[in-house]
Amino acid sequence: MDKILVTGAGGFFASRFCEYYSDRYEIIPLKRNDLDIRDENKVLNVIKDIRPNYVLHTAAIADTGKCEQDKETSYDINVLGSRNIAKGCSLVNAKLIHLSTEQLFNGNIEKGPYNEEVKPEPNTTYGNHKLMAEDEIRKVLEEAYILRLTWMFGFPERFEKVNANIVWNVMRAALSGNIMKIPVNEYRGMTYVYDLINNIPKIMNLPYEIYHTGSENNLNTYDIAKHVVEELGLSYRINDIIEKDEEKFKELPRDLRISNAKLKSFGIEFLDTEEAVSRCIKEFGYRV
């Protein structure tokens, strides 16, 4: 049984991963209070003591606003912390699975979907630091999978964190009666969290490279939200739940779409976002 150390184990993806694979792998979940990844000596000692086969590195500051407000902490955690994890892996020959982001492409002018050959042009602190983290990891460690993820979605589950995401945001709007304004000039993939979880063991058998990972999507964010409303069985209330935001990204549409053709070439498939939303709502049984 492979031993997997998971950083950021209290997070949206990691908490579900740990629970889902608790019988398949020996999981060592480390939350923020268990390991400060900024402390290089502590990181190295912990990894040397545990001697995992894999490290699933999810710990990060992913809130773009917080990264802009506190660039130093963002750098320390997202860049130096990731480098520390890679150094620890190198000491015990552990393989690293590092979660990166589509937001590396926030500043790219050309339209997506972007493959792995497109040079990222991040224009936020978060995007810049995640790209720097990728570079630092590759300097230290060859045996690393770098997964550039799309926006993940799912519903709340008992004892597990839920992040703001397209299906839960729409559900909350429906429950609260507060209308959501959603941009029509934004295009991005959105991935069902369990679609990613199911594919991780397959990714662990691939060559050590960068992979664009998650659902492809050609619909704008408003149209995806509309699909969520329809799948929830709330079409009759659509104007009470969501409305179009035609001003946001009007001057320069936001396009963060990725191509996962590289993963497909290895036989790893993701549902497109529209199909993934339908599956998520069906599996949780939330259709009204």
C-alpha positions as CSV (number, residue, x, y, z in Angstrom):
1,M,0.0,0.0,0.0
2,D,1.5,3.3,-1.1
3,K,1.9,6.0,1.6
4,I,0.6,9.5,0.5
5,L,1.4,12.6,2.6
6,V,-1.2,15.2,1.9
7,T,-0.5,18.9,2.7
8,G,-3.5,21.3,3.1
9,A,-5.5,18.2,4.1
10,G,-8.4,20.4,5.4
11,G,-9.1,22.0,2.1
12,F,-11.9,21.4,-0.4
13,F,-10.2,18.9,-2.6
14,A,-7.7,17.4,-0.2
15,S,-10.3,16.5,2.5
16,R,-12.4,14.6,0.0
17,F,-9.3,12.9,-1.5
18,C,-8.3,11.7,2.0
19,E,-11.7,10.3,2.7
20,Y,-12.2,8.8,-0.7
21,Y,-8.9,6.8,-0.7
22,S,-8.6,6.0,3.0
23,D,-8.9,2.3,2.3
24,R,-6.7,2.3,-0.9
25,Y,-3.7,4.2,0.4
26,E,-2.0,4.9,3.7
27,I,-2.9,8.6,3.9
28,I,-1.1,11.0,6.2
29,P,-3.2,14.2,6.2
30,L,-1.4,17.3,7.4
31,K,-3.5,20.4,7.9
32,R,-2.2,24.0,8.3
33,N,-1.7,23.6,12.1
34,D,0.1,20.3,11.6
35,L,2.8,21.7,9.3
36,D,3.9,25.2,8.4
37,I,5.3,24.7,5.0
38,R,7.3,28.0,5.3
39,D,9.5,26.3,7.9
40,E,12.1,24.5,5.7
41,N,13.7,22.5,8.5
42,K,10.4,21.3,9.8
43,V,9.2,20.3,6.4
44,L,12.4,18.4,5.7
45,N,12.3,16.6,9.0
46,V,8.6,15.7,8.7
47,I,9.0,14.2,5.2
48,K,12.2,12.4,6.3
49,D,10.3,10.9,9.3
50,I,7.2,9.9,7.3
51,R,9.1,8.7,4.2
52,P,6.0,8.8,1.9
53,N,5.9,7.3,-1.6
54,Y,4.0,10.4,-2.8
55,V,3.3,13.9,-1.5
56,L,0.1,15.5,-2.7
57,H,0.8,19.1,-2.2
58,T,-2.4,21.2,-2.0
59,A,-1.5,23.7,0.7
60,A,-1.6,27.3,-0.7
61,I,-3.2,30.7,-0.4
62,A,-5.6,30.5,-3.3
63,D,-7.6,33.6,-2.4
64,T,-6.5,36.1,-5.1
65,G,-7.6,39.1,-3.0
66,K,-5.5,37.9,0.0
67,C,-2.5,37.4,-2.2
68,E,-2.8,40.9,-3.5
69,Q,-3.1,42.3,0.0
70,D,-0.2,40.4,1.5
71,K,2.2,39.6,-1.3
72,E,5.0,38.6,1.2
73,T,2.9,35.8,2.8
74,S,1.7,34.7,-0.6
75,Y,5.3,34.3,-1.8
76,D,6.4,32.6,1.4
77,I,3.6,30.0,1.2
78,N,2.9,29.6,-2.5
79,V,6.5,29.7,-3.7
80,L,9.0,29.0,-0.9
81,G,6.6,26.6,0.8
82,S,6.3,24.6,-2.4
83,R,10.0,24.6,-2.9
84,N,10.4,23.3,0.7
85,I,8.0,20.4,-0.1
86,A,10.0,19.6,-3.3
87,K,13.2,19.5,-1.3
88,G,11.7,17.2,1.2
89,C,10.6,14.9,-1.6
90,S,14.0,14.8,-3.1
91,L,15.5,13.6,0.2
92,V,13.4,10.4,0.4
93,N,12.7,9.9,-3.4
94,A,9.1,10.7,-2.9
95,K,7.0,11.6,-6.0
96,L,5.3,15.0,-5.9
97,I,1.8,15.8,-7.1
98,H,1.6,19.6,-7.1
99,L,-1.6,21.4,-7.6
100,S,-1.2,24.5,-9.8
101,T,-3.8,26.6,-11.5
102,E,-5.4,27.8,-14.8
103,Q,-5.0,31.4,-13.5
104,L,-1.5,31.4,-14.8
105,F,-3.2,32.5,-18.1
106,N,-5.1,35.5,-16.6
107,G,-3.0,37.9,-18.6
108,N,-2.8,36.0,-21.9
109,I,-4.2,38.1,-24.8
110,E,-4.8,35.2,-27.2
111,K,-7.9,33.2,-26.8
112,G,-7.9,29.7,-25.2
113,P,-8.2,26.9,-24.8
114,Y,-4.5,26.8,-23.8
115,N,-2.3,23.7,-24.1
116,E,0.9,23.1,-22.1
117,E,3.0,24.7,-24.9
118,V,1.4,28.1,-24.5
119,K,3.6,30.5,-22.4
120,P,1.6,31.7,-19.3
121,E,1.3,35.4,-18.8
122,P,-0.1,35.8,-15.3
123,N,-1.2,39.3,-14.3
124,T,-2.0,38.7,-10.6
125,T,0.1,38.0,-7.6
126,Y,-1.5,34.6,-7.1
127,G,-0.9,33.6,-10.8
128,N,2.7,34.9,-10.7
129,H,3.5,33.1,-7.5
130,K,2.0,29.8,-8.7
131,L,4.1,30.0,-11.9
132,M,7.2,30.7,-9.8
133,A,6.3,27.7,-7.6
134,E,6.3,25.5,-10.7
135,D,9.7,26.7,-11.7
136,E,11.1,26.2,-8.2
137,I,9.8,22.7,-8.0
138,R,11.3,21.7,-11.4
139,K,14.7,23.0,-10.3
140,V,14.7,20.8,-7.3
141,L,12.8,17.7,-8.3
142,E,12.4,15.6,-11.5
143,E,9.8,13.3,-10.2
144,A,7.0,15.8,-10.0
145,Y,3.5,16.0,-11.6
146,I,2.4,19.6,-11.9
147,L,-1.4,19.8,-12.5
148,R,-2.8,23.1,-13.7
149,L,-6.4,22.8,-12.4
150,T,-9.6,24.6,-13.4
151,W,-12.1,25.9,-10.9
152,M,-13.4,22.9,-8.9
153,F,-17.0,22.5,-7.8
154,G,-19.1,20.4,-5.5
155,F,-21.6,20.5,-2.7
156,P,-21.0,20.7,1.1
157,E,-20.3,17.4,2.9
158,R,-20.2,16.5,6.5
159,F,-17.1,17.6,8.3
160,E,-15.5,18.8,5.0
161,K,-14.8,22.3,3.7
162,V,-16.6,23.7,0.7
163,N,-15.2,26.6,-1.3
164,A,-17.2,29.1,-3.4
165,N,-18.0,27.3,-6.6
166,I,-20.5,27.5,-9.4
167,V,-23.0,24.9,-8.2
168,W,-22.9,25.8,-4.5
169,N,-23.0,29.5,-5.3
170,V,-26.2,29.1,-7.4
171,M,-27.7,26.8,-4.8
172,R,-27.1,29.4,-2.1
173,A,-28.6,32.1,-4.3
174,A,-31.7,30.0,-4.7
175,L,-32.0,29.4,-1.0
176,S,-31.3,32.9,0.1
177,G,-33.3,34.8,-2.5
178,N,-30.3,37.0,-3.3
179,I,-29.8,37.3,-7.1
180,M,-26.3,36.5,-8.4
181,K,-24.8,38.6,-11.1
182,I,-22.7,36.4,-13.3
183,P,-20.4,37.5,-16.2
184,V,-21.2,36.7,-19.8
185,N,-17.7,37.7,-20.8
186,E,-15.9,35.0,-18.9
187,Y,-14.9,31.6,-20.2
188,R,-13.3,28.9,-18.0
189,G,-13.4,25.2,-17.3
190,M,-15.0,24.0,-14.2
191,T,-14.3,20.6,-12.9
192,Y,-16.4,18.3,-10.6
193,V,-14.1,17.6,-7.6
194,Y,-14.8,13.8,-7.8
195,D,-13.9,13.7,-11.5
196,L,-10.5,14.9,-10.5
197,I,-10.3,12.6,-7.5
198,N,-11.1,9.6,-9.7
199,N,-8.3,10.5,-12.1
200,I,-5.5,11.0,-9.7
201,P,-4.4,7.3,-9.5
202,K,-4.2,7.3,-13.4
203,I,-2.1,10.5,-13.4
204,M,0.3,8.8,-10.9
205,N,1.3,6.5,-13.7
206,L,2.2,9.1,-16.2
207,P,5.6,10.7,-17.1
208,Y,6.6,13.5,-14.7
209,E,5.5,16.6,-16.6
210,I,3.1,19.6,-16.5
211,Y,-0.5,18.6,-17.3
212,H,-3.6,20.8,-17.9
213,T,-6.1,19.0,-15.8
214,G,-9.8,19.3,-15.6
215,S,-13.0,19.9,-17.7
216,E,-13.0,21.7,-20.9
217,N,-15.8,24.2,-21.6
218,N,-16.8,26.6,-24.3
219,L,-19.8,28.1,-22.5
220,N,-19.6,31.4,-20.7
221,T,-20.0,31.5,-16.9
222,Y,-23.5,32.8,-17.0
223,D,-24.6,29.9,-19.3
224,I,-23.1,27.4,-17.0
225,A,-24.9,29.0,-14.1
226,K,-28.1,28.8,-16.1
227,H,-27.5,25.1,-16.7
228,V,-27.1,24.6,-12.9
229,V,-30.4,26.3,-12.3
230,E,-32.1,24.0,-15.0
231,E,-30.5,20.9,-13.6
232,L,-31.7,21.8,-10.1
233,G,-35.2,21.9,-11.5
234,L,-35.6,25.6,-10.8
235,S,-36.0,27.0,-14.4
236,Y,-39.2,28.7,-13.4
237,R,-37.2,30.8,-10.9
238,I,-34.2,31.6,-13.0
239,N,-34.7,35.4,-13.0
240,D,-34.9,35.3,-9.2
241,I,-31.6,33.4,-8.9
242,I,-29.2,34.7,-11.6
243,E,-28.8,37.7,-13.9
244,K,-26.3,38.6,-16.6
245,D,-23.4,40.8,-15.8
246,E,-22.5,42.3,-19.1
247,E,-20.1,44.9,-17.8
248,K,-17.5,42.7,-16.1
249,F,-14.7,41.8,-18.5
250,K,-16.5,43.7,-21.2
251,E,-13.4,45.4,-22.6
252,L,-11.3,42.3,-22.5
253,P,-13.2,39.0,-22.1
254,R,-11.6,36.7,-19.5
255,D,-10.6,33.4,-21.1
256,L,-9.0,30.8,-18.8
257,R,-10.0,27.7,-20.8
258,I,-7.5,24.9,-20.9
259,S,-7.0,22.0,-23.3
260,N,-6.6,18.6,-21.7
261,A,-5.6,17.0,-25.0
262,K,-2.3,15.9,-23.5
263,L,-4.1,13.9,-20.8
264,K,-6.5,12.5,-23.3
265,S,-3.5,11.1,-25.3
266,F,-2.8,9.0,-22.2
267,G,-6.4,7.8,-22.0
268,I,-7.4,10.1,-19.1
269,E,-10.7,11.7,-19.7
270,F,-12.7,14.5,-18.0
271,L,-16.4,15.3,-18.6
272,D,-16.9,18.7,-20.1
273,T,-18.2,21.2,-17.6
274,E,-21.8,21.0,-18.7
275,E,-21.9,17.2,-18.3
276,A,-19.9,17.4,-15.1
277,V,-22.5,19.8,-13.5
278,S,-25.3,17.4,-14.5
279,R,-23.4,14.4,-12.9
280,C,-22.7,16.3,-9.7
281,I,-26.3,17.4,-9.2
282,K,-27.6,13.9,-10.0
283,E,-25.1,12.2,-7.6
284,F,-26.1,14.4,-4.8
285,G,-29.8,14.1,-5.6
286,Y,-30.5,17.9,-5.4
287,R,-32.9,18.2,-8.3
288,V,-36.1,19.8,-7.0
